[in-house]
Structures are given as C-alpha cells and as structure tokens.
Amino acid sequence: MNYPRMIRIRQNFDAPTLDDITCTVRHELTKLNLSNKIKIGDSVAISVGSRGIANIALIVKILVEALKAHGAQPFIVPSMGSHGGGTAEGQRAIVEGYGVTEAYTGAPIKATMEVVQVGITEDGLPVYFDKYAYEANHVVVVGRIKPHTEFSGEIESGLHKMMLIGLGKHKGATLYHQAIISYSFDRIIHSIAKSVIEKCKILLGLAIIENPNHETALIEALNPESFYKREKELLILAKKWMPRLPFKQVDLLIVDQIGKDISGDGMDTNVIGRKYLIHKAADHEYPKITRIYVRDLTELTYGNATGMGIAEYAHTQLINKIDFEDTYINCNIANVPTSAAIPIHFDTDKKVLDAALNTIGYIQPKDARIIRIRHTSDIKEIMVSEIYQREMDGRDDLSIIELAKEMVFNDNDNLLPF
C-alpha cells in the first residue's frame, strides 16, 4: 500500500508558564492565614490523584514544608477512586510512580480503601470519605482544573471531583457514577462537595491549571468556601488553555500511547473530539476523526487500558500489556463499559494501517489525512500527512520542523519511534 508522506510540525500555542513553582505555592498559602487555623501537632491529609500532573511531586513537597512550618504533621493520601486495581497498594504505587514518595516529600503516605460515611444528600445519596483523611484534623485538596472527558457542566474535573471521586475511593466512585445516570452531574457534584466541606474539615484547596504544553501555568490556593465560585472561573481559563489538534478533519489519528496517567479515558476526549459519542464527534465537536489507532500503553498506567474502546484499531503490543481486572474495574465503576472494548488489532503497524486506511471512505491511502501524536497530553510536535500542507499556508500557529518524508518502518514492519 502507498502511504502518504509525513511532515513533522510544531504547534505554537499561547502557553503561559509559571517560572517559580516553589515561590508561587508558598505565596499562595500565605494568603490564607493558616497560622490562625492550624494548631501545633495538627494532622493534615493531602490528596494526591492518579493523573500525571506536571510538577506534582515538587508541589506536594513545598506544601508539606509549608504545613510543617506551621507546626502541622502532614501526610499524603492517594486519592483516585478505583484506580490502581482498587487496592491501597496499587494506589500507593501510582503516586510513588509520580515521584511523590515519602523520602522526597518528607511526609508519610497513608493508603487505604476504607471510607467513612459522613452524611447523606437531599437526594438520599450517602457521602463517603477516605478514612485516614476523615480522621485528620485538616484536609488539603490538590487537583488540576480541566474539562472532564465525559461530563459537561460549570464544574468538571478539579477540586470538586477530587473530593467526590478521589477521596470517596472505590465505594464513593462506584456510587456517584451510578447516580449520574439518574441525576445531573452538576447536581451530584455540588451536593456531595457541599457535604464534604461541611463535615470533613477541608482546610484549603490547591488548584492547578496547565498550559497546552502540559506545563504548570497557574497555581492558586483557595479557602473551601470559595471552591465553587472560583473553580467555575478557573474551568473557563483551563478550556482556553487546552491543547487542540490543528485540523478539523482527520481520516486516521495514530496515538502512540494511551494511559490513566494521560487522561481518565486513556486519551483526552476533548482533544480527539469524542467526548459525547464513542466513535465519532458530535455535531458541535472538532476534530472530526474517522478512525483512531492506539499503539501502546504508558508505563505508568500499569496495564489499565481504559479508553481503548474509543479507538477502532490497536496494536497487539497494547493488547498484550492489558491488566484486564484493573481495566474492567475502572470501566464498570465509571459506568462506561464500552471504554474497555477491545479494538481490532494486528501485530504490526503496517497491518493496522492497511486495514484502517481501507475503511476511511473513497480516499486513496496516499491522499489520506493522517495525524500521528505521542499522546493527547503532548501534541506540541506532531506528524501530519503531506495533504495538510495546503491548509498550513499562512498559519502562524504552525511551523514545519521536518519536510515531508516517507513513513519509515523497522524490519518487523513497525513504525520507528516518534
């Protein structure tokens, strides 16, 4: 088959970046007058989730140091719903994989799947909270603000979701995802978070926003009473700074890696245009991608292949790395079983490309609109087929790094590393 030649390009994003994370975290915390809220010897639980947040280990380390300076005794709570196989050991391994270790941060890690019921909402939903965090004198909620991969609302992923899903652990995550079928996402997230703030001694929230290059762009410390109002505002900013693919129509998207450290759905549906419908974009969504091919899992997803079902094709190397128990637990609890569906897969890139390019419509393979990315959190430098050259003319947001070249395969008919 004649494949299109590929151009390596760079997207020139508007990407504000924090120059000094340490000073920013310290400055933000001083605004909250913590000395009036923390007593010497108070225990403080710090939530750390399962997403690959840039600089998360450093942010937690500075937070620990600041709390200790007030005489507190901080500890880290892995807060990720059912991830890590729904076990305390698995969740501890995930946060340590991000560099959030006891040795580096200076704080012990207390991992458990036990929860305490702290209340009940007006809809009759029990409110669950991590046992260690509930027993602490204070809780600090750390979360990245960003659009959710499945739900839309004034608040999506961030501090509120961390209080519900992260600190609700396996039991809370299961219940709340079930409830979303019957109630609106906004209603659930608001009512559960309200109960958590009232009952669980939330000291502060540390909101993080990243720029399109997956770099820390903003860190803001918030009092719990301002969570709802401010997180709505920060979500608008996070959407503005989200990375996007540069073209509206794509015949085949090649994704080198998917994983839970990249996105809750393995690949960010806001980037690939499949947030509302599994295998195509909704009318108002872009890009419109006909076929998606996923090639491998990230190391830090630990075999969790949630999101593979969004793609039509996969490489067999990805299938061979799947931890099916972990994947099925995650997808069932999230109420998206289709996300665990196994795509058509072959044991070489050439076989997948030949199959996929025969299903994109009445288009010659050499004329196919193909984009290749490392993963959805890294789309600054991407590869695009030569046919996009005409759409690039006059665009100052795109730069050519390498002129069009033939696709290069190794002796096993697999694409060379990106």
Secondary structure, 3 states (H helix, E strand, C coil): CCCCCEEEEEECCCCCCCCCHHHHHHHHHHCCCHHHCCCCCCEEEEEECCCCCCCHHHHHHHHHHHHHHCCCEEEEEECCCCCHHHCHHHHHHHHHHCCCCHHHHCCCECCCCCEEEEEECCCCCEEEEEHHHHHCCEEEEEEECECCCCCCCCCCECHHHHHHHHHHHHHHHHHHHHHHHHCCHHHHHHHHHHHHHHHCCEEEEEEEEECCCCCEEEEEEECHHHHHHHHHHHHHHHHHCCCCCCCCEEEEEEECCECCCCCCCCCCHHHHCCCCCCCCCCCCCCCEEEEEEECCECHHHCCCCCCHHHCCEEEHHHHCCCCHHHHHHHHHHCCCHHHHCCCEEECCHHHHHHHHHCCCCCCCHHHCCEEEECECCECCEEEEEHHHHHHHCCCCCEEEEEEEECCCECCCCCECCC
